[in-house]
């Protein structure tokens, strides 16, 4: 019998964690720690591909299953279907490897080895049907909300962007054009770099020296909107994972990075050291913390549903639902109110969320302005901002289908608030 493929075994376990235990892939990262880097990366790629293609995989499997098998075995079938139909792997190799993996699961799982073998062979014989399938790519709770907000055609475009996945974007400390040439990357209109082929990120020129860091082009815009000046005191509120802190520090600002998670701030400190920039880090709950002095500017990238990052994190729709949105909206409002009270006269706040839901963006902003009528939106004027991204309010709304010819970008909402004069 062939040896067990550790990457496939880990990928199947990750799928069970997401779909049954509602754990994100990031929350399961420790489960991969014992694997060699190559197997770890392959397991993640297989899990991501399966989650992106899950509706199609289930549609392929449905005619061949009289009843739903146990979760661990269904994960194996879904994984095999995606490998054969979406990734173009040789069917015999996939089937043999997954049958071997099933045999290793104990007496209960071993009894399903024949089912795994038979079903995946039927899937391989009917692979042409894969391209004819077009089930909705988003779960109903989210698709319905997005349809109400944007309409059918934009949502279909967003689903296509989610299915395609996300390229790797970089933010650079300086000389973006020069680094684009060195890395063979595209220099985007907003100043981010987009890699044609990422490969092993840590092996690329400039990584070890801290000349750049990985950050989606959309996620890089809130700090650019804040436009921190050298010497200004700036608070990065809810700072982790830290890409915006790095941007603000590279601009020469005196940055305080606050987050409730100590481990995430530890990783931020590592990146600050690698990039040779400095910021003060504070582990605290923003609802209880009080600054010693007001700030010139505050960047609030608020906790949110993260529905704008699904193309990069296809596990999110399966571990989240609509139940937590109301609480998130309430938290965002509290954070806005506190942040506005921490600014110096003439100070400015950038409110941002990586959410596609209007209640976390446009509606949240409208409610904040009702509570604080002495504040107004300052319409952004920075390089690369497409006028089509500007909302009627004067905020910025990005969707995953923005820049489709360039590979898209994450969905973000952001606005600059300044006190009316």
QUIRA-V335831 format. One record per residue. N is the residue number from 0. RES is the residue in one small letter. PSI is psi as a letter, one per 20 degrees, with the letter a starting at -180 (* if undefined). NEAR is the number of other C-alpha atoms within 12 Angstrom. D_CENTER is the distance of its C-alpha to the mean C-alpha in whole Angstrom. Layout:
n->N res->RES psi->PSI near->NEAR d_center->D_CENTER
n->N res->RES psi->PSI near->NEAR d_center->D_CENTER
This chain:
n->0 res->x psi->q near->13 d_center->39
n->1 res->x psi->q near->16 d_center->36
n->2 res->x psi->q near->17 d_center->34
n->3 res->x psi->p near->20 d_center->31
n->4 res->x psi->o near->27 d_center->28
n->5 res->x psi->h near->29 d_center->26
n->6 res->x psi->g near->32 d_center->23
n->7 res->x psi->g near->40 d_center->23
n->8 res->x psi->g near->38 d_center->24
n->9 res->x psi->h near->37 d_center->21
n->10 res->x psi->g near->42 d_center->19
n->11 res->x psi->h near->43 d_center->21
n->12 res->x psi->h near->35 d_center->21
n->13 res->x psi->h near->41 d_center->17
n->14 res->x psi->g near->42 d_center->17
n->15 res->x psi->g near->33 d_center->20
n->16 res->x psi->g near->28 d_center->18
n->17 res->x psi->g near->34 d_center->15
n->18 res->x psi->h near->29 d_center->18
n->19 res->x psi->g near->20 d_center->21
n->20 res->x psi->i near->20 d_center->20
n->21 res->x psi->l near->21 d_center->16
n->22 res->x psi->p near->23 d_center->15
n->23 res->x psi->r near->30 d_center->11
n->24 res->x psi->h near->36 d_center->11
n->25 res->x psi->h near->23 d_center->11
n->26 res->x psi->i near->17 d_center->14
n->27 res->x psi->j near->25 d_center->16
n->28 res->x psi->h near->22 d_center->15
n->29 res->x psi->h near->14 d_center->19
n->30 res->x psi->i near->24 d_center->20
n->31 res->x psi->i near->28 d_center->20
n->32 res->x psi->h near->18 d_center->21
n->33 res->x psi->i near->14 d_center->25
n->34 res->x psi->q near->22 d_center->24
n->35 res->x psi->q near->14 d_center->24
n->36 res->x psi->h near->15 d_center->22
n->37 res->x psi->g near->17 d_center->22
n->38 res->x psi->h near->21 d_center->22
n->39 res->x psi->g near->27 d_center->19
n->40 res->x psi->g near->24 d_center->17
n->41 res->x psi->g near->23 d_center->19
n->42 res->x psi->g near->33 d_center->18
n->43 res->x psi->g near->37 d_center->14
n->44 res->x psi->g near->30 d_center->15
n->45 res->x psi->g near->39 d_center->17
n->46 res->x psi->g near->41 d_center->15
n->47 res->x psi->g near->39 d_center->12
n->48 res->x psi->h near->40 d_center->15
n->49 res->x psi->g near->42 d_center->16
n->50 res->x psi->h near->48 d_center->14
n->51 res->x psi->h near->41 d_center->13
n->52 res->x psi->j near->41 d_center->17
n->53 res->x psi->g near->42 d_center->18
n->54 res->x psi->g near->29 d_center->20
n->55 res->x psi->g near->32 d_center->22
n->56 res->x psi->g near->39 d_center->23
n->57 res->x psi->h near->33 d_center->24
n->58 res->x psi->h near->29 d_center->26
n->59 res->x psi->h near->38 d_center->27
n->60 res->x psi->h near->39 d_center->28
n->61 res->x psi->g near->22 d_center->30
n->62 res->x psi->i near->17 d_center->33
n->63 res->x psi->j near->26 d_center->34
n->64 res->x psi->o near->21 d_center->33
n->65 res->x psi->h near->10 d_center->36
n->66 res->x psi->q near->12 d_center->34
n->67 res->x psi->p near->18 d_center->30
n->68 res->x psi->r near->24 d_center->31
n->69 res->x psi->q near->20 d_center->29
n->70 res->x psi->g near->22 d_center->26
n->71 res->x psi->h near->33 d_center->26
n->72 res->x psi->h near->35 d_center->28
n->73 res->x psi->h near->36 d_center->26
n->74 res->x psi->g near->39 d_center->23
n->75 res->x psi->g near->47 d_center->25
n->76 res->x psi->g near->52 d_center->26
n->77 res->x psi->g near->48 d_center->23
n->78 res->x psi->g near->51 d_center->22
n->79 res->x psi->h near->52 d_center->25
n->80 res->x psi->g near->48 d_center->25
n->81 res->x psi->g near->41 d_center->22
n->82 res->x psi->g near->38 d_center->23
n->83 res->x psi->g near->35 d_center->26
n->84 res->x psi->h near->39 d_center->25
n->85 res->x psi->h near->34 d_center->22
n->86 res->x psi->i near->22 d_center->22
n->87 res->x psi->k near->19 d_center->26
n->88 res->x psi->q near->20 d_center->27
n->89 res->x psi->p near->22 d_center->31
n->90 res->x psi->g near->30 d_center->31
n->91 res->x psi->h near->22 d_center->34
n->92 res->x psi->g near->21 d_center->32
n->93 res->x psi->g near->34 d_center->29
n->94 res->x psi->g near->37 d_center->32
n->95 res->x psi->g near->27 d_center->34
n->96 res->x psi->h near->33 d_center->31
n->97 res->x psi->h near->49 d_center->29
n->98 res->x psi->g near->38 d_center->33
n->99 res->x psi->g near->29 d_center->34
n->100 res->x psi->h near->38 d_center->31
n->101 res->x psi->g near->38 d_center->32
n->102 res->x psi->h near->28 d_center->35
n->103 res->x psi->i near->24 d_center->34
n->104 res->x psi->j near->22 d_center->33
n->105 res->x psi->r near->13 d_center->36
n->106 res->x psi->h near->11 d_center->39
n->107 res->x psi->g near->15 d_center->37
n->108 res->x psi->h near->25 d_center->34
n->109 res->x psi->h near->21 d_center->37
n->110 res->x psi->i near->19 d_center->38
n->111 res->x psi->j near->28 d_center->35
n->112 res->x psi->h near->30 d_center->35
n->113 res->x psi->h near->21 d_center->38
n->114 res->x psi->g near->30 d_center->35
n->115 res->x psi->g near->39 d_center->32
n->116 res->x psi->g near->33 d_center->35
n->117 res->x psi->g near->24 d_center->36
n->118 res->x psi->g near->33 d_center->33
n->119 res->x psi->h near->42 d_center->31
n->120 res->x psi->h near->30 d_center->34
n->121 res->x psi->g near->28 d_center->35
n->122 res->x psi->g near->38 d_center->31
n->123 res->x psi->h near->33 d_center->32
n->124 res->x psi->i near->20 d_center->35
n->125 res->x psi->k near->23 d_center->33
n->126 res->x psi->h near->30 d_center->30
n->127 res->x psi->h near->16 d_center->31
n->128 res->x psi->h near->21 d_center->30
n->129 res->x psi->g near->29 d_center->27
n->130 res->x psi->i near->16 d_center->27
n->131 res->x psi->i near->13 d_center->28
n->132 res->x psi->p near->22 d_center->26
n->133 res->x psi->l near->21 d_center->24
n->134 res->x psi->q near->23 d_center->22
n->135 res->x psi->p near->28 d_center->20
n->136 res->x psi->i near->34 d_center->16
n->137 res->x psi->q near->38 d_center->15
n->138 res->x psi->q near->28 d_center->17
n->139 res->x psi->h near->18 d_center->20
n->140 res->x psi->h near->22 d_center->19
n->141 res->x psi->g near->32 d_center->16
n->142 res->x psi->g near->28 d_center->18
n->143 res->x psi->g near->19 d_center->21
n->144 res->x psi->g near->24 d_center->19
n->145 res->x psi->h near->29 d_center->17
n->146 res->x psi->g near->25 d_center->21
n->147 res->x psi->h near->17 d_center->23
n->148 res->x psi->h near->21 d_center->21
n->149 res->x psi->i near->21 d_center->21
n->150 res->x psi->r near->15 d_center->23
n->151 res->x psi->g near->17 d_center->23
n->152 res->x psi->g near->16 d_center->23
n->153 res->x psi->h near->22 d_center->19
n->154 res->x psi->h near->28 d_center->18
n->155 res->x psi->h near->25 d_center->19
n->156 res->x psi->h near->27 d_center->18
n->157 res->x psi->h near->40 d_center->14
n->158 res->x psi->h near->37 d_center->15
n->159 res->x psi->h near->29 d_center->16
n->160 res->x psi->g near->35 d_center->13
n->161 res->x psi->g near->41 d_center->11
n->162 res->x psi->h near->35 d_center->13
n->163 res->x psi->h near->28 d_center->14
n->164 res->x psi->a near->30 d_center->10
n->165 res->x psi->p near->37 d_center->9
n->166 res->x psi->r near->31 d_center->11
n->167 res->x psi->p near->31 d_center->11
n->168 res->x psi->q near->38 d_center->12
n->169 res->x psi->q near->41 d_center->14
n->170 res->x psi->p near->44 d_center->16
n->171 res->x psi->q near->39 d_center->20
n->172 res->x psi->h near->35 d_center->22
n->173 res->x psi->r near->22 d_center->25
n->174 res->x psi->l near->18 d_center->26
n->175 res->x psi->g near->27 d_center->23
n->176 res->x psi->g near->23 d_center->26
n->177 res->x psi->g near->19 d_center->27
n->178 res->x psi->h near->29 d_center->24
n->179 res->x psi->g near->28 d_center->23
n->180 res->x psi->g near->17 d_center->27
n->181 res->x psi->h near->18 d_center->26
n->182 res->x psi->i near->29 d_center->23
n->183 res->x psi->k near->19 d_center->24
n->184 res->x psi->r near->28 d_center->21
n->185 res->x psi->p near->28 d_center->21
n->186 res->x psi->o near->28 d_center->21
n->187 res->x psi->q near->30 d_center->19
n->188 res->x psi->h near->20 d_center->21
n->189 res->x psi->i near->32 d_center->19
n->190 res->x psi->i near->32 d_center->20
n->191 res->x psi->q near->38 d_center->17
n->192 res->x psi->q near->40 d_center->17
n->193 res->x psi->p near->38 d_center->16
n->194 res->x psi->p near->32 d_center->17
n->195 res->x psi->g near->20 d_center->19
n->196 res->x psi->o near->17 d_center->19
n->197 res->x psi->g near->21 d_center->17
n->198 res->x psi->b near->14 d_center->19
n->199 res->x psi->o near->14 d_center->19
n->200 res->x psi->g near->20 d_center->17
n->201 res->x psi->i near->17 d_center->20
n->202 res->x psi->i near->12 d_center->23
n->203 res->x psi->q near->24 d_center->22
n->204 res->x psi->p near->20 d_center->25
n->205 res->x psi->i near->27 d_center->24
n->206 res->x psi->g near->24 d_center->21
n->207 res->x psi->h near->19 d_center->24
n->208 res->x psi->i near->20 d_center->25
n->209 res->x psi->k near->26 d_center->22
n->210 res->x psi->i near->33 d_center->23
n->211 res->x psi->r near->37 d_center->19
n->212 res->x psi->q near->41 d_center->15
n->213 res->x psi->p near->35 d_center->12
n->214 res->x psi->p near->34 d_center->10
n->215 res->x psi->q near->37 d_center->9
n->216 res->x psi->h near->45 d_center->12
n->217 res->x psi->g near->49 d_center->11
n->218 res->x psi->h near->38 d_center->10
n->219 res->x psi->i near->40 d_center->13
n->220 res->x psi->h near->46 d_center->15
n->221 res->x psi->g near->43 d_center->16
n->222 res->x psi->h near->47 d_center->17
n->223 res->x psi->h near->37 d_center->19
n->224 res->x psi->h near->40 d_center->20
n->225 res->x psi->h near->42 d_center->22
n->226 res->x psi->l near->33 d_center->24
n->227 res->x psi->p near->35 d_center->25
n->228 res->x psi->q near->22 d_center->28
n->229 res->x psi->p near->17 d_center->30
n->230 res->x psi->i near->17 d_center->31
n->231 res->x psi->q near->26 d_center->30
n->232 res->x psi->p near->34 d_center->28
n->233 res->x psi->p near->46 d_center->25
n->234 res->x psi->p near->47 d_center->23
n->235 res->x psi->o near->46 d_center->19
n->236 res->x psi->p near->47 d_center->19
n->237 res->x psi->l near->43 d_center->16
n->238 res->x psi->h near->44 d_center->15
n->239 res->x psi->q near->33 d_center->13
n->240 res->x psi->i near->32 d_center->11
n->241 res->x psi->i near->41 d_center->14
n->242 res->x psi->h near->42 d_center->13
n->243 res->x psi->h near->51 d_center->15
n->244 res->x psi->g near->51 d_center->18
n->245 res->x psi->g near->47 d_center->18
n->246 res->x psi->g near->47 d_center->18
n->247 res->x psi->g near->44 d_center->21
n->248 res->x psi->h near->38 d_center->23
n->249 res->x psi->h near->33 d_center->23
n->250 res->x psi->i near->28 d_center->25
n->251 res->x psi->j near->23 d_center->27
n->252 res->x psi->q near->33 d_center->27
n->253 res->x psi->n near->30 d_center->28
n->254 res->x psi->p near->39 d_center->24
n->255 res->x psi->p near->39 d_center->24
n->256 res->x psi->o near->45 d_center->20
n->257 res->x psi->p near->41 d_center->20
n->258 res->x psi->q near->35 d_center->18
n->259 res->x psi->i near->24 d_center->19
n->260 res->x psi->o near->22 d_center->18
n->261 res->x psi->g near->21 d_center->21
n->262 res->x psi->h near->17 d_center->19
n->263 res->x psi->h near->23 d_center->16
n->264 res->x psi->h near->31 d_center->18
n->265 res->x psi->g near->24 d_center->20
n->266 res->x psi->h near->20 d_center->17
n->267 res->x psi->g near->34 d_center->17
n->268 res->x psi->h near->30 d_center->21
n->269 res->x psi->g near->23 d_center->21
n->270 res->x psi->h near->32 d_center->19
n->271 res->x psi->g near->36 d_center->21
n->272 res->x psi->g near->19 d_center->24
n->273 res->x psi->h near->22 d_center->23
n->274 res->x psi->i near->31 d_center->22
n->275 res->x psi->l near->23 d_center->26
n->276 res->x psi->r near->28 d_center->25
n->277 res->x psi->q near->27 d_center->25
n->278 res->x psi->q near->35 d_center->24
n->279 res->x psi->p near->27 d_center->26
n->280 res->x psi->p near->35 d_center->23
n->281 res->x psi->p near->30 d_center->24
n->282 res->x psi->o near->24 d_center->23
n->283 res->x psi->q near->21 d_center->24
n->284 res->x psi->o near->20 d_center->23
n->285 res->x psi->h near->31 d_center->23
n->286 res->x psi->i near->22 d_center->25
n->287 res->x psi->h near->15 d_center->28
n->288 res->x psi->q near->19 d_center->28
n->289 res->x psi->p near->20 d_center->30
n->290 res->x psi->q near->26 d_center->30
n->291 res->x psi->h near->11 d_center->33
n->292 res->x psi->q near->15 d_center->33
n->293 res->x psi->r near->24 d_center->31
n->294 res->x psi->q near->32 d_center->29
n->295 res->x psi->h near->34 d_center->29
n->296 res->x psi->q near->43 d_center->26
n->297 res->x psi->p near->52 d_center->23
n->298 res->x psi->o near->49 d_center->19
n->299 res->x psi->n near->47 d_center->17
n->300 res->x psi->n near->45 d_center->14
n->301 res->x psi->q near->39 d_center->14
n->302 res->x psi->p near->34 d_center->13
n->303 res->x psi->a near->39 d_center->12
n->304 res->x psi->i near->36 d_center->11
n->305 res->x psi->k near->36 d_center->7
n->306 res->x psi->i near->45 d_center->8
n->307 res->x psi->i near->43 d_center->7
n->308 res->x psi->j near->39 d_center->4
n->309 res->x psi->h near->42 d_center->6
n->310 res->x psi->h near->40 d_center->7
n->311 res->x psi->h near->35 d_center->5
n->312 res->x psi->m near->34 d_center->5
n->313 res->x psi->i near->42 d_center->8
n->314 res->x psi->h near->41 d_center->10
n->315 res->x psi->g near->34 d_center->8
n->316 res->x psi->h near->35 d_center->11
n->317 res->x psi->i near->32 d_center->14
n->318 res->x psi->i near->30 d_center->13
n->319 res->x psi->r near->28 d_center->13
n->320 res->x psi->a near->22 d_center->16
n->321 res->x psi->i near->25 d_center->18
n->322 res->x psi->h near->13 d_center->20
n->323 res->x psi->i near->18 d_center->18
n->324 res->x psi->g near->26 d_center->17
n->325 res->x psi->g near->18 d_center->21
n->326 res->x psi->h near->17 d_center->20
n->327 res->x psi->g near->25 d_center->17
n->328 res->x psi->g near->31 d_center->19
n->329 res->x psi->g near->23 d_center->22
n->330 res->x psi->g near->25 d_center->20
n->331 res->x psi->g near->36 d_center->19
n->332 res->x psi->g near->34 d_center->22
n->333 res->x psi->g near->24 d_center->24
n->334 res->x psi->h near->34 d_center->22
n->335 res->x psi->g near->43 d_center->23
n->336 res->x psi->g near->28 d_center->26
n->337 res->x psi->g near->26 d_center->26
n->338 res->x psi->g near->41 d_center->25
n->339 res->x psi->h near->38 d_center->27
n->340 res->x psi->i near->25 d_center->30
n->341 res->x psi->j near->31 d_center->29
n->342 res->x psi->q near->32 d_center->30
n->343 res->x psi->r near->23 d_center->33
n->344 res->x psi->p near->18 d_center->35
n->345 res->x psi->j near->21 d_center->33
n->346 res->x psi->r near->32 d_center->30
n->347 res->x psi->q near->39 d_center->27
n->348 res->x psi->p near->45 d_center->23
n->349 res->x psi->o near->45 d_center->20
n->350 res->x psi->p near->47 d_center->18
n->351 res->x psi->q near->50 d_center->14
n->352 res->x psi->q near->45 d_center->12
n->353 res->x psi->l near->40 d_center->8
n->354 res->x psi->q near->41 d_center->10
n->355 res->x psi->i near->41 d_center->12
n->356 res->x psi->p near->37 d_center->15
n->357 res->x psi->h near->34 d_center->18
n->358 res->x psi->h near->29 d_center->19
n->359 res->x psi->i near->40 d_center->16
n->360 res->x psi->e near->41 d_center->17
n->361 res->x psi->g near->33 d_center->20
n->362 res->x psi->h near->23 d_center->22
n->363 res->x psi->g near->36 d_center->21
n->364 res->x psi->g near->39 d_center->22
n->365 res->x psi->g near->27 d_center->26
n->366 res->x psi->h near->23 d_center->26
n->367 res->x psi->h near->32 d_center->26
n->368 res->x psi->h near->26 d_center->28
n->369 res->x psi->h near->15 d_center->31
n->370 res->x psi->h near->17 d_center->31
n->371 res->x psi->m near->23 d_center->31
n->372 res->x psi->i near->17 d_center->33
n->373 res->x psi->j near->16 d_center->34
n->374 res->x psi->q near->30 d_center->31
n->375 res->x psi->r near->28 d_center->30
n->376 res->x psi->p near->32 d_center->27
n->377 res->x psi->o near->28 d_center->27
n->378 res->x psi->p near->24 d_center->26
n->379 res->x psi->q near->31 d_center->24
n->380 res->x psi->m near->22 d_center->26
n->381 res->x psi->r near->21 d_center->24
n->382 res->x psi->p near->16 d_center->24
n->383 res->x psi->i near->22 d_center->22
n->384 res->x psi->o near->28 d_center->21
n->385 res->x psi->p near->19 d_center->22
n->386 res->x psi->h near->18 d_center->24
n->387 res->x psi->i near->16 d_center->23
n->388 res->x psi->i near->28 d_center->20
n->389 res->x psi->p near->26 d_center->22
n->390 res->x psi->r near->26 d_center->23
n->391 res->x psi->h near->16 d_center->26
n->392 res->x psi->h near->25 d_center->26
n->393 res->x psi->j near->24 d_center->25
n->394 res->x psi->a near->37 d_center->21
n->395 res->x psi->p near->40 d_center->18
n->396 res->x psi->o near->40 d_center->16
n->397 res->x psi->q near->42 d_center->14
n->398 res->x psi->r near->44 d_center->13
n->399 res->x psi->h near->43 d_center->11
n->400 res->x psi->j near->37 d_center->15
n->401 res->x psi->q near->30 d_center->15
n->402 res->x psi->l near->26 d_center->17
n->403 res->x psi->h near->22 d_center->17
n->404 res->x psi->i near->11 d_center->20
n->405 res->x psi->j near->24 d_center->18
n->406 res->x psi->j near->29 d_center->15
n->407 res->x psi->a near->35 d_center->13
n->408 res->x psi->r near->41 d_center->10
n->409 res->x psi->q near->41 d_center->7
n->410 res->x psi->p near->42 d_center->9
n->411 res->x psi->q near->43 d_center->11
n->412 res->x psi->p near->46 d_center->14
n->413 res->x psi->q near->47 d_center->16
n->414 res->x psi->q near->47 d_center->20
n->415 res->x psi->p near->40 d_center->23
n->416 res->x psi->p near->40 d_center->25
n->417 res->x psi->q near->31 d_center->29
n->418 res->x psi->p near->23 d_center->32
n->419 res->x psi->q near->16 d_center->34
n->420 res->x psi->* near->11 d_center->37
